[in-house]
Amino acid sequence: MRSFWSIAACVFFFAVSFVCVASAEEAQSLFEKKCSACHGIDRPKSKAKTPAEWRSTVLRMKSNGAAINDDQVRIIVEYLAKNYPKK
């Protein structure tokens, strides 16, 4: 019975890891697709901001006409905050 739980735990952690990697790739793709529709992506990549600052920036882009919904805002903000944080 112990080996069953060990195997189940390994499968669970592998599955969670895989989903996280896929989500990171999807977030990057979403950022590149949506943000490059209006400007180059080098500009935001050259910035370093807090999560709140990234949220403000992305919401400003949305109000300026970026075609993103609220879920996409959240995904893009999380991606930017993780990959381009204020140090």
Backbone hydrogen bonds in HBPLUS format (Angstrom, degrees):
<---DONOR---> <-ACCEPTOR-->    atom                        ^
c    i                          cat <-CA-CA->   ^        H-A-AA   ^      H-
h    n   atom  resd res      DA  || num        DHA   H-A  angle D-A-AA Bond
n    s   type  num  typ     dist DA aas  dist angle  dist       angle   num
A0005-TRP N   A0001-MET O   3.31 MM   4  6.71 157.4  2.36 150.9 154.4     1
A0006-SER N   A0002-ARG O   3.04 MM   4  6.34 151.8  2.12 147.9 156.5     2
A0007-ILE N   A0003-SER O   2.91 MM   4  6.08 163.2  1.94 149.8 153.7     3
A0008-ALA N   A0004-PHE O   2.84 MM   4  6.04 160.7  1.88 149.7 156.1     4
A0009-ALA N   A0005-TRP O   2.89 MM   4  5.96 155.9  1.95 141.6 147.8     5
A0010-CYS N   A0006-SER O   3.03 MM   4  6.27 158.5  2.07 145.8 151.5     6
A0011-VAL N   A0007-ILE O   2.94 MM   4  6.17 164.8  1.97 155.5 159.3     7
A0012-PHE N   A0008-ALA O   2.96 MM   4  6.11 161.0  1.99 147.8 153.3     8
A0013-PHE N   A0009-ALA O   2.95 MM   4  6.17 170.2  1.96 155.5 157.3     9
A0014-PHE N   A0010-CYS O   2.93 MM   4  6.04 155.6  1.99 149.0 156.1    10
A0015-ALA N   A0011-VAL O   2.93 MM   4  6.09 161.8  1.97 149.9 154.8    11
A0016-VAL N   A0012-PHE O   2.94 MM   4  6.21 162.1  1.97 154.7 159.4    12
A0017-SER N   A0013-PHE O   2.98 MM   4  6.06 159.7  2.02 142.9 148.6    13
A0018-PHE N   A0014-PHE O   2.94 MM   4  6.16 159.5  1.98 151.3 156.6    14
A0019-VAL N   A0015-ALA O   3.04 MM   4  6.28 160.0  2.08 150.5 155.3    15
A0020-CYS N   A0016-VAL O   3.04 MM   4  6.27 159.2  2.08 151.2 156.5    16
A0021-VAL N   A0017-SER O   3.07 MM   4  6.33 158.0  2.12 151.5 156.8    17
A0022-ALA N   A0018-PHE O   3.00 MM   4  6.22 167.4  2.01 153.3 156.8    18
A0023-SER N   A0019-VAL O   2.85 MM   4  6.00 156.7  1.90 149.2 156.2    19
A0024-ALA N   A0020-CYS O   2.98 MM   4  6.19 151.6  2.07 144.4 151.4    20
A0025-GLU N   A0021-VAL O   3.03 MM   4  6.34 158.9  2.08 152.1 157.6    21
A0026-GLU N   A0022-ALA O   2.86 MM   4  6.09 157.7  1.91 150.7 157.5    22
A0027-ALA N   A0023-SER O   2.82 MM   4  5.97 152.5  1.89 144.9 152.7    23
A0028-GLN N   A0024-ALA O   3.00 MM   4  6.21 159.3  2.04 146.0 151.0    24
A0029-SER N   A0025-GLU O   2.98 MM   4  6.17 161.3  2.02 147.0 152.3    25
A0030-LEU N   A0026-GLU O   2.85 MM   4  6.02 158.8  1.89 148.1 154.1    26
A0031-PHE N   A0027-ALA O   2.90 MM   4  6.08 167.4  1.91 151.8 155.2    27
A0032-GLU N   A0028-GLN O   2.91 MM   4  6.12 170.5  1.92 153.7 156.3    28
A0033-LYS N   A0029-SER O   2.88 MM   4  6.00 163.0  1.91 150.4 155.4    29
A0034-LYS N   A0030-LEU O   2.87 MM   4  5.90 171.6  1.87 158.3 160.3    30
A0035-CYS N   A0031-PHE O   2.92 MM   4  5.64 158.1  1.97 146.2 153.5    31
A0036-SER N   A0032-GLU O   3.19 MM   4  5.65 147.7  2.30 126.4 135.2    32
A0037-ALA N   A0034-LYS O   3.40 MM   3  5.53 153.4  2.47  98.5 106.0    33
A0038-CYS N   A0035-CYS O   3.34 MM   3  6.05 160.2  2.38 114.4 118.3    34
A0039-HIS N   A0035-CYS O   3.25 MM   4  6.42 160.1  2.29 148.7 154.6    35
A0045-LYS N   A0041-ILE O   3.22 MM   4  6.26 154.1  2.29 142.0 149.8    36
A0046-SER N   A0042-ASP O   3.04 MM   4  6.11 123.0  2.37 140.1 151.8    37
A0046-SER N   A0043-ARG O   3.14 MM   3  5.34 147.5  2.25 104.1 113.5    38
A0047-LYS N   A0044-PRO O   3.15 MM   3  5.36 163.9  2.18 108.9 113.5    39
A0049-LYS N   A0084-TYR O   3.22 MM  35  6.68 158.1  2.27 154.1 148.6    40
A0086-LYS N   A0049-LYS O   3.05 MM  37  4.38 124.9  2.36 106.5 105.1    41
A0054-TRP N   A0050-THR O   2.88 MM   4  6.20 159.4  1.92 159.0 164.8    42
A0055-ARG N   A0051-PRO O   2.88 MM   4  6.08 158.4  1.93 148.4 154.7    43
A0056-SER N   A0052-ALA O   2.98 MM   4  6.21 159.7  2.03 145.1 150.3    44
A0057-THR N   A0053-GLU O   2.98 MM   4  6.21 157.5  2.03 146.2 152.3    45
A0058-VAL N   A0054-TRP O   2.86 MM   4  6.09 169.2  1.87 158.6 160.8    46
A0059-LEU N   A0055-ARG O   2.88 MM   4  6.01 163.4  1.91 153.4 158.4    47
A0060-ARG N   A0056-SER O   2.94 MM   4  6.08 146.6  2.05 140.3 149.7    48
A0061-MET N   A0057-THR O   2.95 MM   4  6.30 152.2  2.03 147.6 155.3    49
A0062-LYS N   A0058-VAL O   2.91 MM   4  6.23 152.4  1.99 146.1 154.0    50
A0063-SER N   A0059-LEU O   2.91 MM   4  6.18 157.5  1.96 146.4 152.1    51
A0064-ASN N   A0060-ARG O   2.95 MM   4  6.17 129.4  2.21 137.5 151.4    52
A0064-ASN N   A0061-MET O   3.12 MM   3  4.94 130.1  2.38  90.2 104.1    53
A0066-ALA N   A0061-MET O   2.95 MM   5  5.56 162.9  1.98 143.8 140.9    54
A0065-GLY N   A0062-LYS O   3.00 MM   3  5.21 160.2  2.04 107.3 112.6    55
A0068-ILE N   A0066-ALA O   2.95 MM   2  5.75 130.2  2.21 108.1  93.2    56
A0073-VAL N   A0069-ASN O   2.90 MM   4  6.22 149.2  2.00 152.3 162.2    57
A0074-ARG N   A0070-ASP O   3.10 MM   4  6.37 161.3  2.14 146.9 150.4    58
A0075-ILE N   A0071-ASP O   3.02 MM   4  6.31 161.4  2.06 149.0 153.7    59
A0076-ILE N   A0072-GLN O   2.90 MM   4  6.00 168.0  1.92 151.6 155.0    60
A0077-VAL N   A0073-VAL O   2.87 MM   4  6.00 164.9  1.90 155.0 159.7    61
A0078-GLU N   A0074-ARG O   2.96 MM   4  6.11 164.8  1.99 149.7 154.0    62
A0079-TYR N   A0075-ILE O   2.97 MM   4  6.15 157.7  2.02 146.8 153.2    63
A0080-LEU N   A0076-ILE O   2.88 MM   4  6.10 170.3  1.89 156.9 158.8    64
A0081-ALA N   A0077-VAL O   2.83 MM   4  5.93 166.5  1.84 155.0 159.4    65
A0082-LYS N   A0078-GLU O   3.03 MM   4  6.06 151.3  2.12 142.2 149.3    66
A0083-ASN N   A0079-TYR O   2.96 MM   4  6.09 160.3  2.00 152.2 157.7    67
A0084-TYR N   A0080-LEU O   2.71 MM   4  5.32 148.6  1.81 148.2 153.8    68
